[in-house]
Amino acid sequence: MMSVEEMELLRRDQQALASSSSPRTGRRRRQLSLAIRVSLGLVLAAILPLLIMVGFSEYQSRPALINQANTAMESDAKTRVQLIDTYFNERKLDTETLAQITSVQQFLAAPPAPASAFYQDLALHASYALVAGIFRDKNYASWQLFDPKGQTRLYYPQNVPPRPRGQYLIPPDYLTKVLSLKNGDAFISSVYYTPATQKASVDIYSPIFTPASMSGTKQAPTHLGFIRATLNLDYIWNIVDTDQGSNGKGSYAFILDEDGIRIADTDPARRFQAITTLPDVTQQLIQRTARFGSTTAPVPVLSDPELARQMDTDISLTTFQDQPAGQHENFQVVQHATSTVPWKYLVLSPVSTVTAIADQQQQVTILVAAAMALLTALIGLIVGRNITRPILTSVNYVRDNSQAMSTLATMQRDAASEQMWVVDSSQVGLQSIQYYTDAIRIAAHELTELGITLSQRWNYADISQVHQALDHIVSSARYIENASQYQHASNEKLSTALKVATQVTEQLVAGATSATDAAAQLEDVVTQLRSVVGK
């Protein structure tokens, strides 16, 4: 018979076999549910075109919008430079016109004789020309006439005498230049600033020659002197001031003179500050002529290296980026040179403002994409759940059936194992019974033989007793022999029953194996369905 230990080992082997063929759900990787995957698919389908549009905008539309903004800034700079050039051309023309008036020429040609009635009459008619100059533009502060040595001959208004420029009434450089001119062209001085009146101004010079009627056709014109008009820059400042914010939020403008000094700015605090340290020669000249109201104080510096570098270029119109002094972000800068004066007009706008339209378009697109993604995700979840609900229900039913079949297969396997053990034990017992049965039969046969032998030798003993004993032995032996025959018949029947039980047990084992295989197949189906629905 099988021992308890052998039975337990057999059961463990069968359980290991069952566990190896059981569903491997524990090892399956967790996946997203079908509802979530459907939702993600719808989101991708909805926002992909928007993402493509954003990429296209970044690749093509954004540079176009930036170029458009730059073009607008360049157009603004050109317009304001044209206004400045037109204004100064008109003012130069005013000076040149007054320099050619006959009464002015005759007055300067006459020797100074203030007590002479003739001289006073010439002065009166010359002053009419100066009065006409004052009325040509409201920003004229005064008009003056000088002889070739730079001495004042006449000025108007009479209560506004000629203003000295630092140590000089006429700076030597300008006196030399105006006397060296061979024609009547006018030129404009550097900018002067008077802190007391908070006014900036320029002087416009034009030489005065003898008229043709006085010099004759063959005689070269003689320098009689020159005319100077002092012009306030209110109109120029107004042009710059109105440019504040005209190119977007945070935009502004200013003008640099030939020395890199801000002579006009939308922010008064930045006016009359240089963009780089001035050379000593230039600094000394500015102090001698008191251009900014002081003969000792140096010009303050608000350093801007990029602007200083761009000042050296001869290009009339240029565009670049810079982080101006006092600012915390990059600016798009358009620099345009004027033609009548050696100035440069600069328009500045934050890069964020230049790209504002492109940024706004991008933000709107992103917001629309986010809203569509959220809406599509909600719709996808609802639709996905409606789609997967029947599948999930079927999966649960199949999984329950699979578990039930697995349980049944396990129970059948255990029952078959126990029945196999009973059958094996019965077979061992049957073999023992057959062994003892054969032994009894053999012993009974020998007794019978012995009885016959003794019966044949009865002469050696009491005849009656021997016969009686022998008869009794023979009858007992025959009884044992008959019992053995009955036992043998029963053994045959038991053997037949065990064979039938063995066949039934084998069928149970086969059924349990088939149930296990079916359960494994169902579990594979469940696994595949769960991989589809993601649960």
C-alpha positions as CSV (number, residue, x, y, z in Angstrom):
1,M,0.0,0.0,0.0
2,M,1.0,3.7,-0.6
3,S,2.1,5.5,2.5
4,V,0.7,8.9,3.6
5,E,4.0,10.6,2.6
6,E,3.7,9.2,-0.9
7,M,0.1,10.3,-1.2
8,E,1.0,13.9,0.0
9,L,3.9,14.0,-2.6
10,L,1.5,12.9,-5.3
11,R,-1.0,15.6,-4.3
12,R,1.7,18.4,-4.3
13,D,2.9,17.3,-7.8
14,Q,-0.7,17.5,-9.1
15,Q,-1.2,20.9,-7.5
16,A,2.0,22.2,-9.0
17,L,0.8,20.9,-12.4
18,A,-2.5,22.7,-11.9
19,S,-0.8,26.0,-10.9
20,S,1.5,25.8,-13.9
21,S,-1.5,25.5,-16.2
22,S,-3.6,28.1,-14.3
23,P,-4.1,31.6,-15.7
24,R,-1.1,34.0,-15.4
25,T,-3.1,37.0,-14.6
26,G,-0.6,38.1,-11.9
27,R,2.1,38.5,-14.4
28,R,0.1,40.5,-16.9
29,R,1.2,44.1,-17.3
30,R,-1.4,46.7,-16.3
31,Q,-2.7,48.5,-19.4
32,L,-4.8,51.6,-20.0
33,S,-8.5,50.9,-20.2
34,L,-10.2,50.9,-23.6
35,A,-12.3,54.0,-22.6
36,I,-9.1,56.0,-21.8
37,R,-7.5,54.8,-25.1
38,V,-10.6,55.8,-27.1
39,S,-10.5,59.2,-25.3
40,L,-6.8,59.7,-26.1
41,G,-7.4,58.8,-29.7
42,L,-10.2,61.3,-30.0
43,V,-8.0,64.0,-28.3
44,L,-5.2,63.3,-30.6
45,A,-7.4,63.5,-33.7
46,A,-8.9,66.8,-32.5
47,I,-5.7,68.7,-31.5
48,L,-3.3,67.3,-34.1
49,P,-4.5,69.8,-36.7
50,L,-4.2,72.6,-34.2
51,L,-0.7,71.6,-33.3
52,I,0.2,71.5,-37.0
53,M,-1.3,75.0,-37.3
54,V,0.8,76.2,-34.3
55,G,3.9,74.7,-35.9
56,F,3.1,76.4,-39.2
57,S,2.6,79.7,-37.5
58,E,5.9,79.4,-35.7
59,Y,7.6,78.4,-38.9
60,Q,6.1,80.9,-41.4
61,S,3.4,83.2,-40.0
62,R,5.5,84.4,-37.0
63,P,8.5,85.7,-39.1
64,A,6.0,87.3,-41.5
65,L,4.3,89.1,-38.6
66,I,7.6,90.2,-37.1
67,N,8.7,91.5,-40.5
68,Q,5.4,93.4,-40.8
69,A,6.0,95.0,-37.4
70,N,9.6,95.9,-38.4
71,T,8.2,97.4,-41.6
72,A,5.8,99.5,-39.6
73,M,8.6,100.8,-37.4
74,E,10.8,101.6,-40.4
75,S,7.9,103.5,-42.0
76,D,7.3,105.4,-38.8
77,A,11.0,106.4,-38.6
78,K,11.1,107.4,-42.3
79,T,8.0,109.6,-41.9
80,R,9.4,111.4,-38.9
81,V,12.8,111.8,-40.5
82,Q,11.1,113.3,-43.5
83,L,9.2,115.7,-41.2
84,I,12.5,116.8,-39.6
85,D,14.3,117.2,-43.0
86,T,11.5,119.1,-44.5
87,Y,11.3,121.4,-41.5
88,F,15.0,122.1,-41.5
89,N,15.1,122.6,-45.3
90,E,12.4,125.2,-44.9
91,R,14.2,126.9,-42.1
92,K,17.5,126.9,-44.1
93,L,15.6,128.4,-47.0
94,D,14.2,131.1,-44.8
95,T,17.8,132.0,-43.8
96,E,19.1,131.9,-47.4
97,T,16.2,134.0,-48.6
98,L,16.7,136.7,-46.0
99,A,20.5,136.7,-46.8
100,Q,19.7,137.7,-50.3
101,I,17.3,140.5,-49.5
102,T,18.7,143.8,-51.0
103,S,18.0,145.9,-47.9
104,V,20.0,143.5,-45.8
105,Q,22.9,143.5,-48.2
106,Q,22.9,147.3,-48.5
107,F,22.8,147.6,-44.7
108,L,25.8,145.4,-44.2
109,A,27.6,147.0,-47.1
110,A,27.3,150.5,-45.6
111,P,29.9,151.6,-43.0
112,P,28.5,151.7,-39.5
113,A,27.2,155.2,-38.7
114,P,24.5,155.0,-36.1
115,A,24.0,158.8,-36.0
116,S,23.5,159.0,-39.8
117,A,19.9,159.2,-41.0
118,F,20.8,157.3,-44.1
119,Y,22.3,154.5,-42.0
120,Q,19.2,154.5,-39.7
121,D,17.0,154.2,-42.8
122,L,19.0,151.2,-44.0
123,A,18.8,149.6,-40.6
124,L,15.0,150.1,-40.5
125,H,14.5,148.4,-43.9
126,A,16.9,145.6,-42.9
127,S,15.0,145.1,-39.7
128,Y,11.8,144.5,-41.7
129,A,13.5,141.5,-43.2
130,L,14.3,140.2,-39.7
131,V,10.8,140.7,-38.6
132,A,9.6,138.8,-41.6
133,G,11.9,136.0,-40.5
134,I,10.4,135.9,-37.0
135,F,6.9,135.5,-38.5
136,R,8.1,132.7,-40.8
137,D,8.0,130.2,-37.8
138,K,6.9,130.6,-34.2
139,N,9.9,128.7,-33.0
140,Y,12.4,131.4,-34.1
141,A,13.9,133.0,-31.0
142,S,15.8,135.8,-32.8
143,W,17.5,136.9,-36.0
144,Q,20.9,138.6,-36.1
145,L,23.2,140.2,-38.6
146,F,27.0,140.1,-38.2
147,D,29.9,141.7,-40.1
148,P,32.8,139.5,-41.3
149,K,34.6,139.9,-37.9
150,G,31.6,138.4,-36.0
151,Q,30.5,141.8,-34.6
152,T,26.8,142.3,-34.2
153,R,25.2,144.8,-36.6
154,L,21.5,144.3,-36.1
155,Y,19.1,141.9,-34.3
156,Y,15.4,141.3,-33.8
157,P,13.5,141.2,-31.5
158,Q,15.3,144.2,-30.1
159,N,14.7,143.1,-26.5
160,V,16.5,139.8,-27.2
161,P,20.2,140.5,-27.8
162,P,22.3,137.8,-29.5
163,R,23.0,135.0,-27.1
164,P,26.6,134.1,-26.6
165,R,27.7,130.5,-26.9
166,G,29.9,130.0,-23.9
167,Q,33.1,132.0,-24.2
168,Y,32.2,133.2,-27.7
169,L,29.5,135.2,-29.4
170,I,30.2,133.2,-32.5
171,P,32.1,130.0,-32.0
172,P,35.4,130.1,-34.0
173,D,34.6,127.0,-36.0
174,Y,31.3,128.4,-37.2
175,L,32.8,131.8,-38.0
176,T,35.5,130.2,-40.1
177,K,33.0,128.0,-41.9
178,V,30.5,130.7,-42.8
179,L,33.2,133.0,-44.1
180,S,34.7,130.1,-46.2
181,L,31.5,129.5,-48.1
182,K,31.5,130.7,-51.7
183,N,27.8,130.6,-52.1
184,G,24.7,131.4,-50.1
185,D,24.1,127.9,-48.7
186,A,23.0,127.8,-45.0
187,F,24.2,125.3,-42.4
188,I,22.9,124.3,-39.0
189,S,24.9,124.3,-35.8
190,S,25.0,121.8,-33.0
191,V,22.3,121.7,-30.4
192,Y,22.4,124.1,-27.4
193,Y,20.3,123.8,-24.3
194,T,19.4,126.5,-21.8
195,P,18.5,125.1,-18.4
196,A,16.9,128.3,-17.3
197,T,14.3,128.2,-20.0
198,Q,14.5,124.4,-20.6
199,K,14.7,125.1,-24.3
200,A,16.9,123.5,-26.9
201,S,17.9,125.4,-30.0
202,V,20.2,125.5,-33.0
203,D,21.7,128.3,-34.9
204,I,21.3,128.6,-38.7
205,Y,24.1,130.4,-40.5
206,S,24.1,131.8,-44.0
207,P,26.7,134.1,-45.6
208,I,25.8,137.5,-47.1
209,F,27.5,138.7,-50.3
210,T,27.5,142.0,-52.1
211,P,24.6,142.1,-54.6
212,A,25.4,142.0,-58.4
213,S,24.4,145.6,-58.8
214,M,27.1,146.7,-56.3
215,S,29.9,144.3,-57.3
216,G,29.5,144.3,-61.0
217,T,29.3,141.4,-63.3
218,K,33.1,140.8,-63.6
219,Q,33.9,141.4,-59.9
220,A,33.8,138.4,-57.4
221,P,31.2,138.8,-54.7
222,T,32.5,140.2,-51.5
223,H,31.6,138.8,-48.0
224,L,29.5,141.5,-46.3
225,G,28.9,139.3,-43.2
226,F,26.4,136.7,-42.3
227,I,23.0,136.1,-40.9
228,R,22.2,133.9,-37.9
229,A,18.8,132.6,-36.9
230,T,18.3,131.0,-33.5
231,L,15.6,128.3,-33.8
232,N,14.1,126.5,-30.8
233,L,13.6,122.8,-31.2
234,D,10.0,122.6,-29.8
235,Y,8.8,121.3,-33.2
236,I,11.4,118.5,-33.2
237,W,10.7,117.6,-29.6
238,N,7.1,117.4,-30.4
239,I,7.8,115.0,-33.3
240,V,9.7,112.7,-30.9
241,D,7.2,113.0,-28.0
242,T,4.3,112.0,-30.2
243,D,6.2,108.8,-31.1
244,Q,5.7,107.5,-27.5
245,G,3.8,104.2,-27.7
246,S,3.0,104.6,-31.4
247,N,4.7,101.3,-32.2
248,G,3.1,99.3,-29.4
249,K,3.2,99.2,-25.7
250,G,6.5,100.3,-24.3
251,S,7.8,101.8,-27.5
252,Y,9.6,105.1,-27.6
253,A,12.0,107.2,-29.7
254,F,14.9,109.6,-29.4
255,I,17.5,111.5,-31.5
256,L,21.2,111.3,-31.3
257,D,23.4,114.1,-32.6
258,E,26.8,113.7,-34.3
259,D,28.5,113.1,-30.9
260,G,26.1,110.4,-29.8
261,I,24.2,112.7,-27.3
262,R,20.5,112.3,-26.8
263,I,19.2,115.8,-27.9
264,A,15.6,114.7,-28.0
265,D,13.9,111.9,-26.1
266,T,10.4,110.8,-25.1
267,D,11.7,110.6,-21.5
268,P,13.1,114.0,-20.4
269,A,15.4,112.3,-17.9
270,R,17.4,110.8,-20.7
271,R,18.0,114.0,-22.6
272,F,21.5,115.4,-23.1
273,Q,23.2,112.2,-22.0
274,A,25.8,110.5,-24.2
275,I,25.6,106.8,-25.2
276,T,29.3,106.4,-24.6
277,T,32.2,108.4,-23.0
278,L,33.1,111.4,-25.2
279,P,36.6,112.1,-26.3
280,D,38.4,114.8,-24.3
281,V,38.6,117.1,-27.3
282,T,34.8,116.9,-27.8
283,Q,34.2,117.3,-24.1
284,Q,36.3,120.4,-24.0
285,L,34.6,122.0,-27.0
286,I,31.2,121.4,-25.5
287,Q,32.3,123.0,-22.2
288,R,33.9,126.0,-24.0
289,T,30.7,126.7,-26.0
290,A,28.4,125.8,-23.0
291,R,26.3,123.7,-25.3
292,F,24.3,122.3,-22.4
293,G,24.4,125.3,-20.1
294,S,27.7,124.6,-18.2
295,T,31.3,125.4,-19.0
296,T,32.7,123.0,-16.4
297,A,30.4,120.0,-16.0
298,P,31.0,117.0,-18.3
299,V,28.3,115.5,-20.4
300,P,26.7,112.6,-18.4
301,V,26.9,109.1,-19.9
302,L,24.0,106.6,-20.1
303,S,26.1,103.9,-21.7
304,D,24.7,101.8,-24.6
305,P,27.6,99.9,-26.3
306,E,25.4,98.5,-29.1
307,L,24.1,102.0,-30.0
308,A,27.6,103.3,-30.0
309,R,28.7,100.6,-32.4
310,Q,25.7,101.3,-34.7
311,M,26.6,105.0,-34.7
312,D,29.7,104.2,-36.7
313,T,27.7,102.8,-39.6
314,D,27.2,104.8,-42.8
315,I,23.9,103.0,-43.6
316,S,21.0,105.4,-43.7
317,L,18.4,102.9,-42.4
318,T,19.3,99.9,-40.3
319,T,17.4,97.5,-38.0
320,F,18.9,95.7,-35.0
321,Q,18.1,94.4,-31.5
322,D,19.5,95.9,-28.4
323,Q,18.9,96.0,-24.6
324,P,18.9,99.8,-24.0
325,A,20.3,101.2,-20.9
326,G,17.8,101.1,-18.0
327,Q,15.6,98.4,-19.8
328,H,15.2,94.8,-18.7
329,E,14.3,93.2,-22.1
330,N,15.5,93.3,-25.7
331,F,14.1,95.9,-28.0
332,Q,13.8,96.0,-31.7
333,V,15.5,99.2,-32.9
334,V,15.2,101.1,-36.2
335,Q,17.8,103.8,-36.8
336,H,17.4,106.3,-39.6
337,A,19.8,109.1,-40.4
338,T,18.6,112.6,-41.3
339,S,19.9,114.4,-44.4
340,T,19.9,118.0,-43.3
341,V,21.6,117.6,-40.0
342,P,24.1,114.9,-38.8
343,W,21.5,113.3,-36.5
344,K,20.0,109.8,-36.2
345,Y,16.4,109.1,-35.4
346,L,15.8,105.9,-33.4
347,V,12.5,104.1,-32.8
348,L,12.6,101.4,-30.2
349,S,9.9,98.8,-29.4
350,P,10.1,95.8,-27.0
351,V,10.6,92.5,-28.9
352,S,7.6,91.2,-27.0
353,T,5.5,94.0,-28.4
354,V,6.8,93.4,-31.9
355,T,5.9,89.7,-31.7
356,A,2.7,90.5,-29.7
357,I,0.4,89.6,-32.6
358,A,2.2,86.3,-33.2
359,D,2.2,85.5,-29.5
360,Q,-1.5,86.4,-29.2
361,Q,-2.3,84.1,-32.1
362,Q,-0.3,81.3,-30.6
363,Q,-1.9,81.7,-27.2
364,V,-5.4,81.7,-28.7
365,T,-4.5,78.5,-30.7
366,I,-3.2,76.8,-27.5
367,L,-6.3,77.8,-25.5
368,V,-8.6,76.5,-28.3
369,A,-6.5,73.3,-28.4
370,A,-6.7,72.9,-24.7
371,A,-10.5,73.5,-24.6
372,M,-11.0,71.0,-27.5
373,A,-8.8,68.5,-25.9
374,L,-10.7,68.7,-22.6
375,L,-14.1,68.5,-24.3
376,T,-13.0,65.6,-26.6
377,A,-11.5,63.8,-23.6
378,L,-14.8,63.9,-21.7
379,I,-16.7,62.8,-24.8
380,G,-14.2,60.0,-25.4
381,L,-14.5,58.8,-21.8
382,I,-18.3,58.7,-22.1
383,V,-18.3,57.0,-25.5
384,G,-15.5,54.6,-24.4
385,R,-17.3,53.5,-21.3
386,N,-20.5,52.9,-23.3
387,I,-18.5,50.8,-25.7
388,T,-16.6,48.8,-23.2
389,R,-19.4,48.2,-20.7
390,P,-20.9,45.2,-22.5
391,I,-17.4,43.8,-23.2
392,L,-16.4,44.2,-19.6
393,T,-19.6,42.4,-18.5
394,S,-18.8,39.6,-20.9
395,V,-15.3,39.5,-19.6
396,N,-16.5,39.2,-16.0
397,Y,-18.9,36.4,-16.9
398,V,-16.2,34.5,-18.8
399,R,-13.7,35.0,-16.0
400,D,-16.2,33.7,-13.5
401,N,-16.9,30.6,-15.7
402,S,-13.2,30.1,-16.1
403,Q,-12.6,30.3,-12.3
404,A,-15.5,27.8,-11.8
405,M,-14.1,25.4,-14.3
406,S,-10.7,25.7,-12.8
407,T,-12.2,25.0,-9.4
408,L,-14.1,22.0,-10.8
409,A,-11.0,20.7,-12.5
410,T,-9.1,21.0,-9.2
411,M,-11.8,19.1,-7.3
412,Q,-12.0,16.4,-10.0
413,R,-8.2,16.1,-10.0
414,D,-8.1,15.7,-6.2
415,A,-11.0,13.1,-6.3
416,A,-9.2,11.2,-9.0
417,S,-6.0,11.3,-7.1
418,E,-7.7,9.9,-4.0
419,Q,-9.5,7.3,-6.1
420,M,-6.3,6.3,-7.7
421,W,-4.8,5.8,-4.3
422,V,-7.8,3.6,-3.2
423,V,-7.4,1.6,-6.4
424,D,-3.7,1.2,-5.9
425,S,-4.3,0.1,-2.3
426,S,-7.0,-2.3,-3.3
427,Q,-4.8,-3.9,-5.9
428,V,-2.1,-4.4,-3.3
429,G,-4.7,-6.0,-1.0
430,L,-6.0,-8.2,-3.8
431,Q,-2.5,-9.4,-4.5
432,S,-2.1,-10.4,-0.8
433,I,-5.5,-12.1,-0.7
434,Q,-4.6,-14.0,-3.9
435,Y,-1.3,-15.0,-2.3
436,Y,-2.9,-16.4,0.9
437,T,-5.7,-18.0,-1.1
438,D,-3.2,-19.9,-3.1
439,A,-1.3,-20.9,0.1
440,I,-4.5,-22.3,1.7
441,R,-5.4,-24.2,-1.4
442,I,-1.9,-25.7,-1.5
443,A,-2.1,-26.6,2.2
444,A,-5.5,-28.1,1.8
445,H,-4.3,-30.2,-1.1
446,E,-1.4,-31.4,0.9
447,L,-3.6,-32.3,3.8
448,T,-5.8,-34.2,1.5
449,E,-2.8,-36.1,0.2
450,L,-1.6,-36.8,3.7
451,G,-4.9,-38.1,4.7
452,I,-5.0,-40.4,1.8
453,T,-1.5,-41.6,2.6
454,L,-2.4,-42.3,6.2
455,S,-5.5,-44.0,5.2
456,Q,-3.4,-46.3,3.2
457,R,-1.2,-47.1,6.2
458,W,-3.8,-47.7,8.7
459,N,-2.3,-51.1,9.6
460,Y,0.2,-49.4,11.9
461,A,-2.4,-47.9,14.2
462,D,-5.8,-48.4,15.8
463,I,-7.8,-48.9,12.7
464,S,-11.0,-47.3,13.9
465,Q,-9.4,-44.2,15.4
466,V,-7.1,-43.7,12.5
467,H,-9.9,-44.0,10.1
468,Q,-12.0,-41.6,12.1
469,A,-9.2,-39.0,12.3
470,L,-8.3,-39.3,8.8
471,D,-11.9,-38.9,7.7
472,H,-12.1,-35.8,9.8
473,I,-8.9,-34.4,8.2
474,V,-10.0,-35.2,4.8
475,S,-13.4,-33.6,5.3
476,S,-11.7,-30.5,6.7
477,A,-9.3,-30.3,3.9
478,R,-12.1,-30.7,1.4
479,Y,-13.9,-27.9,3.2
480,I,-10.8,-25.6,3.0
481,E,-10.4,-26.5,-0.6
482,N,-14.0,-25.6,-1.3
483,A,-13.6,-22.3,0.6
484,S,-10.5,-21.6,-1.4
485,Q,-12.4,-22.1,-4.6
486,Y,-15.1,-19.7,-3.3
487,Q,-12.4,-17.2,-2.4
488,H,-10.8,-17.5,-5.7
489,A,-14.2,-16.8,-7.4
490,S,-14.6,-13.7,-5.2
491,N,-11.1,-12.6,-6.1
492,E,-12.0,-12.8,-9.7
493,K,-15.0,-10.6,-9.2
494,L,-12.9,-8.1,-7.2
495,S,-10.3,-8.0,-9.9
496,T,-13.0,-7.3,-12.5
497,A,-14.5,-4.5,-10.3
498,L,-11.0,-2.9,-9.8
499,K,-10.4,-3.0,-13.5
500,V,-13.7,-1.1,-14.0
501,A,-12.9,1.4,-11.3
502,T,-9.5,1.9,-12.8
503,Q,-11.1,2.7,-16.2
504,V,-13.5,5.1,-14.5
505,T,-10.7,6.8,-12.6
506,E,-8.7,7.2,-15.9
507,Q,-11.8,8.8,-17.4
508,L,-12.1,11.2,-14.5
509,V,-8.4,12.1,-14.8
510,A,-8.9,12.7,-18.5
511,G,-12.0,14.8,-17.8
512,A,-10.1,16.8,-15.2
513,T,-7.3,17.4,-17.7
514,S,-9.7,18.5,-20.3
515,A,-11.4,20.8,-17.9
516,T,-8.0,22.3,-17.0
517,D,-7.2,22.8,-20.6
518,A,-10.6,24.4,-21.3
519,A,-10.1,26.7,-18.2
520,A,-6.7,27.7,-19.5
521,Q,-8.1,28.5,-22.9
522,L,-10.9,30.5,-21.3
523,E,-8.3,32.4,-19.3
524,D,-6.4,33.2,-22.5
525,V,-9.6,34.5,-24.0
526,V,-10.2,36.6,-20.8
527,T,-6.6,37.9,-21.0
528,Q,-7.0,38.9,-24.6
529,L,-10.3,40.6,-23.9
530,R,-8.9,42.4,-20.9
531,S,-5.9,43.6,-23.0
532,V,-8.5,45.0,-25.4
533,V,-10.5,46.8,-22.8
534,G,-7.5,47.6,-20.6
535,K,-8.8,46.2,-17.4
